[in-house]
């Protein structure tokens, strides 16, 4: 019994001290949490109160002055020709009711007359300058060179294209002051060259071949560089690539011989030259069919597009494969066939980390 009392006397002070400290810590923690919670509730109530009591600025109403007459000369007249419109062709409405339609028309009956809105591109009133809007804006894309989705390999018709006609004010122009051919239209190893390359010096003037509207004006890093695509009234489109700078903008109306840019060597180019393409329905034609390089002028007044002009597409759409050999890499294969690594990865649905197993075939194009 004495030993137990001695043990309890030594143990009790330390035990109660720890309990007191523990209780003190819990009380302090509770007070801090309670203080924080009270402040948070106060801030929330204040924000909610402010949200419900939004201060709306007072509205001042003014009574218009209807007693004073203003002289017309007090207002400045604006000349619409001085305003730089992005694209604002003149418009007019013309009835398309023909003589045959009027034979059975009863004046007492109300009938719908078809009206087709047309636009005037050169500001004159000649009938030849009025073109249906649907012909120019039915497919208007300022990003894709070929947005039409037309398979010309199934083209079995003939189309007559008017290249120039001075009697109605349609002219043509050479794209450069001089013409010297650097590269033809046709195959380049494993890809197709869709235009011709004409020699020039950096900064040489590049002219529009026919009248038309600028459809694309942008920069293509891996191809055309700075380029301009013009849609022409005769149904053709021309592309002027590798320019140092474009001097026109999308939607701008250009005439044959208008300056559209300065020659250069931007994009995928080995030196200064003009890459010239002529396209119909988004597909390329050989420019030398229409353009005489030696004489630096258009060959004929009318050009007939025939199905055989697109035969190259039937042959070029064949699929090509490469059989992997030991030591082959994607970069070497892409360089050998003059294609991009990205194209090989996309066609074969592989990644850059994929292992090239010898003997396996991979698609190149």
C-alpha positions as CSV (number, residue, x, y, z in Angstrom):
1,X,0.0,0.0,0.0
2,X,2.7,2.6,0.7
3,X,4.4,1.7,-2.5
4,X,1.2,2.3,-4.5
5,X,0.7,5.7,-2.8
6,X,4.3,6.6,-3.6
7,X,3.8,5.6,-7.3
8,X,0.5,7.6,-7.6
9,X,2.1,10.7,-6.0
10,X,4.8,10.7,-8.6
11,X,2.5,9.8,-11.6
12,X,-0.4,12.1,-10.9
13,X,1.2,15.5,-11.5
14,X,2.5,14.6,-14.9
15,X,-0.7,13.0,-16.0
16,X,-2.9,16.0,-15.0
17,X,-0.4,18.4,-16.7
18,X,-0.8,16.6,-20.0
19,X,-4.5,16.6,-19.8
20,X,-4.6,20.3,-19.0
21,X,-2.4,21.1,-21.9
22,X,-4.5,19.0,-24.2
23,X,-7.7,20.7,-23.1
24,X,-6.1,24.1,-23.5
25,X,-5.0,23.3,-27.1
26,X,-8.5,22.1,-28.0
27,X,-10.1,25.3,-26.6
28,X,-7.6,27.6,-28.5
29,X,-8.2,25.6,-31.7
30,X,-12.0,25.9,-31.3
31,X,-11.8,29.6,-30.7
32,X,-9.6,30.2,-33.8
33,X,-12.0,28.1,-36.0
34,X,-15.0,29.9,-34.6
35,X,-13.4,33.3,-35.3
36,X,-12.5,32.3,-38.9
37,X,-16.0,30.9,-39.5
38,X,-17.7,34.1,-38.2
39,X,-15.6,36.3,-40.5
40,X,-16.3,34.1,-43.5
41,X,-20.1,34.2,-42.8
42,X,-19.9,38.0,-42.4
43,X,-18.1,38.3,-45.8
44,X,-20.5,36.0,-47.5
45,X,-23.5,37.8,-46.2
46,X,-22.0,41.1,-47.3
47,X,-21.3,39.8,-50.8
48,X,-24.8,38.4,-51.0
49,X,-26.2,41.6,-49.8
50,X,-24.3,43.6,-52.4
51,X,-25.4,41.2,-55.1
52,X,-29.0,41.7,-54.2
53,X,-28.6,45.5,-54.0
54,X,-27.0,46.3,-57.3
55,X,-26.6,50.0,-57.8
56,X,-28.2,50.9,-61.2
57,X,-27.0,54.2,-62.6
58,X,-29.7,56.8,-63.1
59,X,-30.9,57.2,-66.6
60,X,-31.1,60.8,-67.9
61,X,-33.7,61.3,-70.5
62,X,-33.3,64.1,-73.0
63,X,-36.2,65.6,-75.0
64,X,-35.2,66.1,-78.7
65,X,-35.1,69.6,-80.0
66,X,-37.8,69.8,-82.6
67,X,-38.0,73.6,-82.8
68,X,-34.7,74.4,-84.5
69,X,-34.3,73.9,-88.2
70,X,-30.8,72.9,-89.4
71,X,-29.4,74.0,-92.7
72,X,-28.5,71.1,-94.9
73,X,-25.1,72.8,-95.5
74,X,-24.2,72.4,-91.8
75,X,-23.7,68.6,-92.3
76,X,-20.5,67.5,-94.0
77,X,-21.1,65.4,-97.1
78,X,-19.1,62.2,-97.5
79,X,-17.8,61.1,-100.8
80,X,-18.5,57.4,-101.0
81,X,-15.6,57.0,-103.5
82,X,-13.1,58.1,-100.8
83,X,-14.2,55.4,-98.4
84,X,-12.0,52.3,-98.4
85,X,-14.6,49.6,-98.6
86,X,-13.5,46.0,-98.0
87,X,-15.7,44.8,-100.9
88,X,-18.8,46.7,-102.0
89,X,-19.7,46.1,-105.7
90,X,-22.6,48.0,-107.2
91,X,-25.9,46.1,-107.2
92,X,-29.0,46.3,-109.2
93,X,-32.1,44.2,-109.8
94,X,-33.1,43.1,-113.2
95,X,-36.3,41.2,-114.1
96,X,-35.7,37.9,-115.9
97,X,-39.2,37.6,-117.2
98,X,-38.8,36.7,-120.9
99,X,-41.0,37.3,-123.9
100,X,-42.2,33.7,-123.8
101,X,-43.3,34.2,-120.2
102,X,-45.3,37.3,-120.9
103,X,-47.6,35.6,-123.5
104,X,-49.8,34.0,-120.9
105,X,-49.7,36.7,-118.2
106,X,-53.1,38.0,-117.1
107,X,-52.8,41.6,-115.8
108,X,-55.6,40.9,-113.3
109,X,-53.6,38.1,-111.7
110,X,-50.9,38.5,-109.1
111,X,-47.9,36.3,-109.9
112,X,-44.4,36.0,-108.7
113,X,-41.7,37.4,-111.1
114,X,-38.3,35.9,-110.7
115,X,-35.7,38.5,-110.0
116,X,-32.0,37.7,-110.0
117,X,-29.7,40.0,-108.2
118,X,-26.5,40.8,-110.1
119,X,-23.3,42.8,-109.5
120,X,-21.4,45.2,-111.6
121,X,-17.6,44.8,-111.3
122,X,-16.3,47.7,-113.3
123,X,-18.9,50.4,-112.7
124,X,-20.2,50.5,-116.3
125,X,-23.7,49.6,-117.4
126,X,-22.8,47.3,-120.2
127,X,-24.7,44.0,-120.0
128,X,-21.5,42.0,-120.3
129,X,-20.2,43.3,-117.0
130,X,-23.1,42.1,-115.0
131,X,-22.5,38.6,-113.5
132,X,-24.8,36.5,-111.3
133,X,-23.8,36.6,-107.7
134,X,-24.4,32.8,-107.5
135,X,-21.6,32.2,-110.0
136,X,-19.1,34.0,-107.7
137,X,-20.4,33.2,-104.2
138,X,-22.0,29.8,-104.5
139,X,-18.6,28.5,-103.3
140,X,-16.5,31.2,-101.8
141,X,-13.6,30.0,-99.6
142,X,-10.7,32.2,-98.8
143,X,-8.6,29.4,-97.3
144,X,-8.7,26.2,-99.4
145,X,-7.2,26.3,-103.0
146,X,-9.7,23.5,-104.0
147,X,-12.9,23.7,-102.0
148,X,-15.1,22.5,-104.8
149,X,-15.1,18.7,-104.2
150,X,-15.5,17.9,-107.9
151,X,-13.9,14.7,-109.3
152,X,-12.7,15.9,-112.7
153,X,-11.5,12.4,-113.6
154,X,-15.2,11.8,-114.4
155,X,-15.3,14.9,-116.5
156,X,-16.7,13.9,-119.9
157,X,-17.8,17.3,-121.3
158,X,-16.1,20.1,-123.2
159,X,-16.1,23.7,-121.9
160,X,-15.2,26.8,-124.0
161,X,-13.4,29.5,-122.0
162,X,-13.1,33.0,-123.3
163,X,-9.6,34.2,-122.6
164,X,-10.1,37.7,-124.0
165,X,-12.6,39.7,-126.0
166,X,-11.8,43.4,-126.6
167,X,-15.3,44.0,-128.0
168,X,-16.8,43.7,-124.5
169,X,-13.8,45.1,-122.6
170,X,-12.3,41.8,-121.5
171,X,-8.5,41.8,-121.8
172,X,-5.6,39.7,-120.7
173,X,-2.0,40.4,-119.6
174,X,1.2,38.5,-119.1
175,X,2.1,37.9,-115.5
176,X,5.6,39.2,-115.9
177,X,7.4,41.8,-118.1
178,X,9.5,38.9,-119.5
179,X,9.0,35.1,-119.4
180,X,11.6,32.4,-119.1
181,X,10.6,28.9,-118.1
182,X,12.5,27.3,-115.1
183,X,10.3,24.3,-114.6
184,X,7.4,22.6,-116.4
185,X,4.0,21.4,-115.4
186,X,4.2,17.7,-114.5
187,X,5.7,15.0,-112.2
188,X,8.5,15.8,-109.8
189,X,9.7,12.4,-108.5
190,X,6.9,11.3,-106.2
191,X,4.8,14.4,-106.4
192,X,3.1,16.5,-109.0
193,X,4.1,20.1,-110.0
194,X,0.7,21.8,-110.6
195,X,2.1,24.9,-112.3
196,X,5.1,26.3,-114.1
197,X,8.0,28.3,-112.7
198,X,9.0,31.5,-114.4
199,X,12.3,33.2,-113.7
200,X,12.3,36.6,-112.1
201,X,14.4,38.7,-109.7
202,X,13.3,39.4,-106.2
203,X,11.0,42.4,-106.2
204,X,9.9,42.1,-109.8
205,X,6.3,43.1,-110.5
206,X,3.7,40.4,-110.9
207,X,0.5,41.2,-112.8
208,X,-3.0,39.7,-112.9
209,X,-3.6,37.8,-116.1
210,X,-7.4,38.4,-116.3
211,X,-10.1,40.5,-114.6
212,X,-11.4,38.9,-111.4
213,X,-11.7,38.9,-107.7
214,X,-9.1,37.9,-105.1
215,X,-10.3,34.8,-103.3
216,X,-7.2,33.9,-101.3
217,X,-4.3,36.0,-100.1
218,X,-2.2,34.4,-97.4
219,X,1.1,32.6,-96.5
220,X,1.8,28.9,-97.0
221,X,4.9,27.9,-95.1
222,X,5.6,24.5,-96.7
223,X,4.4,25.4,-100.2
224,X,3.4,28.6,-102.0
225,X,4.8,31.0,-99.5
226,X,3.1,34.3,-99.9
227,X,0.6,33.7,-102.7
228,X,-2.5,35.2,-104.3
229,X,-5.4,33.3,-105.9
230,X,-7.7,35.2,-108.2
231,X,-11.1,33.9,-109.4
232,X,-11.7,35.2,-113.0
233,X,-14.9,35.9,-114.8
234,X,-14.2,33.3,-117.4
235,X,-14.4,30.4,-114.9
236,X,-10.7,30.0,-114.4
237,X,-8.6,30.7,-111.3
238,X,-4.9,31.7,-111.2
239,X,-2.3,31.3,-108.4
240,X,0.8,33.4,-108.1
241,X,3.2,31.8,-105.6
242,X,6.5,32.6,-103.7
243,X,5.8,36.4,-103.7
244,X,7.9,38.6,-101.5
245,X,4.7,40.6,-100.7
246,X,1.1,40.6,-101.8
247,X,-0.3,44.0,-102.8
248,X,-4.0,43.0,-102.8
249,X,-6.5,41.7,-100.3
250,X,-9.3,39.1,-100.3
251,X,-12.4,40.4,-102.0
252,X,-10.6,43.1,-104.0
253,X,-11.6,43.4,-107.7
254,X,-8.6,43.4,-110.0
255,X,-8.3,44.1,-113.8
256,X,-6.0,42.4,-116.2
257,X,-2.5,43.9,-115.8
258,X,-3.1,45.2,-112.3
259,X,-0.1,44.8,-109.9
260,X,-0.9,42.1,-107.4
261,X,2.5,41.5,-105.8
262,X,6.3,41.4,-105.9
263,X,8.2,38.3,-106.9
264,X,10.4,36.5,-104.4
265,X,11.3,33.1,-102.9
266,X,9.1,32.6,-99.9
267,X,7.7,29.2,-98.9
268,X,9.1,26.0,-100.4
269,X,11.5,27.6,-102.9
270,X,15.1,27.1,-104.0
271,X,15.4,30.6,-105.4
272,X,13.5,33.6,-106.7
273,X,10.8,32.6,-109.2
274,X,7.1,32.9,-109.9
275,X,5.0,29.7,-109.4
276,X,2.1,30.2,-111.8
277,X,-1.0,27.9,-111.8
278,X,-4.2,27.9,-113.8
279,X,-7.1,25.9,-112.4
280,X,-10.6,25.0,-113.5
281,X,-13.1,23.8,-110.8
282,X,-10.1,23.6,-108.4
283,X,-8.0,21.3,-110.6
284,X,-4.8,22.4,-112.4
285,X,-4.3,22.8,-116.1
286,X,-1.0,23.1,-117.8
287,X,-0.5,26.8,-118.2
288,X,1.5,26.3,-121.4
289,X,-1.7,25.1,-123.1
290,X,-2.9,28.7,-122.8
291,X,0.2,30.7,-122.4
292,X,3.1,31.1,-125.0
293,X,6.3,31.4,-122.9
294,X,8.5,32.6,-125.8
295,X,6.1,35.3,-126.9
296,X,5.0,36.1,-123.3
297,X,1.3,36.2,-124.2
298,X,-1.9,34.2,-124.3
299,X,-2.1,31.9,-127.3
300,X,-5.7,32.1,-128.4
301,X,-9.0,33.9,-127.8
302,X,-10.9,30.9,-126.7
303,X,-9.7,27.7,-125.1
304,X,-11.6,24.4,-125.1
305,X,-11.2,22.3,-121.9
306,X,-11.3,18.6,-122.8
307,X,-11.5,15.5,-120.6
308,X,-7.9,14.5,-121.5
309,X,-6.5,17.6,-120.0
310,X,-7.1,15.9,-116.6
311,X,-5.7,12.5,-117.5
312,X,-2.7,13.1,-115.3
313,X,-4.9,12.9,-112.2
314,X,-6.0,9.4,-113.1
315,X,-2.4,8.2,-113.2
316,X,-1.1,10.3,-110.4
317,X,-3.7,8.9,-107.9
318,X,-2.0,5.5,-107.8
319,X,-0.9,4.2,-104.4
320,X,2.9,3.8,-103.9
321,X,4.6,1.7,-101.2
322,X,8.1,1.3,-99.9
323,X,9.5,-1.9,-98.5
324,X,11.5,-1.2,-95.4
325,X,15.1,-2.3,-95.3
326,X,17.5,-2.7,-92.4
327,X,18.7,0.8,-91.3
328,X,15.8,2.8,-92.9
329,X,14.5,5.8,-91.0
330,X,11.4,7.9,-91.5
331,X,13.5,11.0,-92.4
332,X,15.5,9.1,-95.0
333,X,12.4,7.6,-96.6
334,X,10.6,10.9,-96.7
335,X,13.6,12.6,-98.3
336,X,14.0,9.8,-100.8
337,X,10.4,10.1,-102.1
338,X,10.2,13.8,-101.5
339,X,7.2,13.6,-99.1
340,X,6.8,14.7,-95.6
341,X,7.2,12.5,-92.5
342,X,3.7,13.6,-91.4
343,X,2.2,12.2,-94.6
344,X,3.9,8.8,-94.0
345,X,2.7,8.7,-90.4
346,X,-0.9,9.7,-91.5
347,X,-1.1,7.2,-94.3
348,X,0.1,4.3,-92.2
349,X,-1.5,5.3,-89.0
350,X,1.8,5.1,-87.0
351,X,3.6,7.4,-84.7
352,X,7.1,8.8,-84.8
353,X,8.1,6.2,-82.1
354,X,6.9,3.2,-84.2
355,X,9.6,0.6,-85.0
356,X,10.3,0.1,-88.7
357,X,10.5,-3.6,-89.2
358,X,12.5,-4.8,-92.2
359,X,10.4,-6.4,-94.9
360,X,7.3,-4.5,-93.9
361,X,5.6,-2.3,-96.6
362,X,4.6,1.3,-95.7
363,X,2.5,3.6,-97.9
364,X,4.3,6.6,-99.3
365,X,1.4,8.2,-101.3
